[in-house]
Amino acid sequence: MLLKFLRLIKSTHHAQFISPLILYKYFSATVLVKHSKFYDNNAIKHKNLLCIIPLANSSTSSVNNSSSTSIINDEDLSLNKYETIVNETLESLTEKFEYIIDKYKLSTDYDVTYSNGVLTVDLGQNGTYVVNKQTPNRQIWLSSPRSGPRRYDYIQNQWLYKHDHITLHELLTNEISEIFHDKIDFHDCSYGKKK
C-alpha cells in the first residue's frame, strides 16, 4: 500500500511540494495524515490529499502529536480573518489585564503593554506573561511563567492548545486566579467562549 501511495505522489508532478512523511516504527496502528501545508499555489489542488499508512508493530510506543503536524488548524482562516480575530483577542486580553491591575491596586512593579501584536504582562515576583500573534502559522503564542510556552490554534471560535485541549482563556483563568487568590474569569474576553 505504501509503494502504491508513493507511486501516486510521484505521478502528480508536485512531489516536491509534499512534505516528508514521518513513519513511526514500532506502532501497531494506522495513521491518517491530512496534508495541509503546501509551498506553491500549483499544489493547492492536492490540499485534501489523504494518506493511510500502515505502521510496524510495537507495544511500547505512542504517537507523538508534535506541533510540526498541523492537522487541526482551521484551513479556512484567511489572513484578513486571522488578523481581525487575533487583534480583537489581544486587545480584549490587554483590557482585562489592565482592569485586574487597577482593581487590585497593584504596585508599579506590575505593568501591561501591548504593541505590534505583542502583549506583555509583568506581574512582578509572579513573573511575566507574553502573548503574541504568530501570523505565518495563524496562531497565538503564550509564554507563561507557570506553564511555559504554548501555541494556540483558532478552532471552533476559540484559541485551543491542541496537546491538552485547554483554551487560552481557560489557562489564563486558572493561572491568574491562582496568582491573585481570587476567581478571575477570562472567558468574557473576545473569543473566550464557544459560539
N, C-alpha and C positions, 0 to 999 in steps of 0.2 A: 504494500500500500504506500509506503514511504517513497519507494522508487517511482511509482506512478505519479505521486504528487510532485516530486522533483522534476520529472519529465514535463508535467503540465506547466510548472513555473518557467522552465527553460523555454518552452514553446510560446510563451506570452510576449516575448521580445521586451519585457520590462523586468527581467530577472534582477537587473542591477538596482531596482527600486525596492525590492523585497528585503526587509531587514532579516538578519540571520536568525534562524530558528535555534532555540536552545533546547537540546534534548536532555532531559533529566534521566540519567542512568539510575538503575535500581528502583524504579517505580513499577507498580502493577496497576497502573491506571491509564486512561486515555485522556489526553489534554486537548481541549478545544481552544484553538488560538484564533482570535479575530484580529486581523492586521488592521490597525487604524492610523498608522503614520506613514506617509509617503513623502518623497523629496522632490517630486516633479508633478506638475499638473497632468502630464501624459499618463500617469499611472492611476489617476483618480477613478477610472472605470473599474479598477480592481479593489476599490475601497472595502467592499463587503466580502472579500475572499475569506472563506472559512477552511481551516485545515484540521484534519483529525489525525493525530499522530499516536500510534500505539507505543508504549514505552516498555522497557525491560522490567523484570520482576525484582522486587525487594520488599522486605517487611519492616525496614528501619527508618526510611526517609519520608519526608513530607515535602509537598510542593512549596516553593518559596514564592510568595506574591510580591516580588520586589517592585520598586517604583519604576523600573525600566520597562515594565509591560503596562501599557496604557489601555487596558481592556474595559475600563469602567467610565472613561471620560465621556462627557456629553459631546458627541461629534457635531451636533447642530449648533454649538455655541460659536457664533461668528465673533470676529474681533470686536465689532461695534457693540454687540450684545454683552460680551465679556467685559468690555471697558465700562459700560453703564452699570452692570451688576457689581463689579469689583469696587468701583468708585463709591457707589451707594453704600456698600458693605463697610468699607474702610472709614467713610465719613460718619456713618452711624456708630461704629465702634469708638471712633475718636470722641464723639459727643458723649457717649456712655462713660468712657473713662474720665473725661473732664467733669462730668456730673458727680462721679464717685469721689474724685479728689475734693471737689467743692463740698459735697455732702458731709464727708468725714473730716473736713477742715484739716487736711494733711499739711505737713510742713513743706518748706521749699525744696526738700530733698526729693519730693515727688514731682514728676513732670510728664506731660503728654505733648508730643509733637507729631504733626502729620504733614509730610511734604513729599511731593513727587512719587506718590504711591507707596510710601513707607510710613507706617505708624509705629512710633517708639514710645513705650510707656515705662518710665523709670519709677519703680516702686521702692526706691531707697534700698534698705537692707534686704528686702524681699526679692531683689533682682530686677532685671529689665526684660520686658516683653517686646518683641519686634514682630509686627505683622506687615507683610508686604505682598504686593501683587507680582506675579510672575507671568507676564504676558505671553512669552513663547509657548508655555505649557498650559495656558489658560487656568492657572492655579493661584491660590493664596498660600503663601508660606508663613509659618509661625515658628518663632524661636521663643521657647518658654524656659524660664529658669527652673521650673519644676519638672516638666515632662520632656524637655529637649525639642529638637526640630521636628516639624510635621509639615506635610504637603497636602493641601486640601483641594479636591476637585469639586466643581459645581455639578451636583447631581440632584435631581428632583427638587429644585428650588432651595437647596441648602449646600453649604460647604462641608463636604464629608471627607474624612481621613479614611481611605479605603482599607487600611490594615486592621483597624479596630472598629470601624463604622461609627465612630463618635464624631459629631459635628463640631465645627469650630466654636459655635456659640455654646454648645454643651460643655466643652472643655473649659472655656473661659468662665462659664457659670460656676463650675466645680472648683477650679483653682482660685479664682478671685474671691469666691465666698469663703474658702479656707483661709486665705491670707487675711481677710478683714473680719473673720469670725461672725459673719452675717450673711444672710441669703441675698446675693446679688445676681439677678437674672439677666442674662444677655439675650434671651430668646425674643425679647421685644425689639431688638435691633433689626435692621434690614436683613432679610434672608435668614432669619433665625428660626423660622418655623416652616414646616411643610405647608404648601397651599392646598 
